């Protein structure tokens, strides 16, 4: 890796600001023009509830129940409701080993939706990312720069069809089954962009799936059938990236990473599941069964082919998951719980003699949280979570029972200024992530955020493996 002098860094930074700034200004001008015809604000969901909608009509904003307007709109098609979305500029500087600019990204997220008539609705979306840090600096390898410099992503693109108590959604879509704060538990369907670990907002991390979904509604009962013929998988980036999930490297052993083995596109590799939910006496309860090619990769090890070297290959195995969620509102306190039993997943072992470096382990992951709405515009959330390994192999990196705790405090300083701090920690060892953040909504549809991400822990810890990746960052977003 190469580092620059302070003078060169300053000069390159100014150049980056100019380039990303010009792109941002151009995009913001386009967005502002669009916003003149549609002044509705874009609302950003918190990590605890993003992606959740109460109904298909709520998602599309069709909540007007005026009979006259309904009659006037009958047999008419809606070609679209304009373009909505946001333009966001993000800058981050890694503060350790040596300090460097790790992100200078300009991001445009655009979507539109409408009604074709006959009970058919549509949504189309795209996101474009350009990160100038990979153009201006040579800190990262060429493969990493190629992977993260410029990307175009299809977001949600689907058709909605209604037929009485049934609703069908066909296309690329988010399927959110879990909603705990800061981490993923029952949210097992959507793939994730893990190139920044779990640091981005969840709606930015989630990768929609090409799926066919059928939903049935009756009073307070909801059933959901899901089929994903061609699955998306977690994007872990390339070796050399800031948050690549590096594997065990004993002293004196070279490590080689092969290209990820993505499951072929055949019927036997499709994902499918069923989810049932009901609201009873204020208790929102759900249960699901889901079979899939694991969205998260397992690194298989080859220690034989090349003497003195470990060759790792990321693969995706068939797993089966059974779980549920529960939510209950007790006035100013909301109880949330999630649990998922997973069968068929492989885990890394430290045992050198193991032929492929992994062993099968069935696990139970569960989390229980309380959300408090306190006086003075203050929100406090506490969560306890655990992973239980069954038929435990003592050479696993993790303990048989891995316990953790998260604390979130959000305080609204003024009508436009709020501060937040999130702390997620293992209770088995010193291994934690701390995330302070201040957000200023300085104008309508505009927000500015500054914050930090601090990791602490051992080299094999969930957070400690990124102990050298602490960073400070700022973001500015215009929503339309």
Beta strands, then each sheet from edge to edge (+ up, - down):
strand 1: 84-94
strand 2: 100-117
strand 3: 120-131
strand 4: 150-154
strand 5: 157-163
strand 6: 166-173
strand 7: 191-192
strand 8: 206-207
strand 9: 209-218
strand 10: 221-230
strand 11: 254-257
strand 12: 271-280
strand 13: 283-293
strand 14: 298-302
strand 15: 309-315
strand 16: 318-330
strand 17: 333-343
strand 18: 346-348
strand 19: 358-360
strand 20: 362-374
strand 21: 378-390
strand 22: 401-412
strand 23: 417-426
strand 24: 432-443
strand 25: 446-456
strand 26: 471-479
sheet 1: 4+ 3- 2+ 1- 26+ 25- 24+ 23- 22+ 21- 20+ 17- 16+ 13- 12+ 10- 9+ 6- 5+
sheet 2: 7+ 8-
sheet 3: 11+ 15+ 14-
sheet 4: 18+ 19-
end
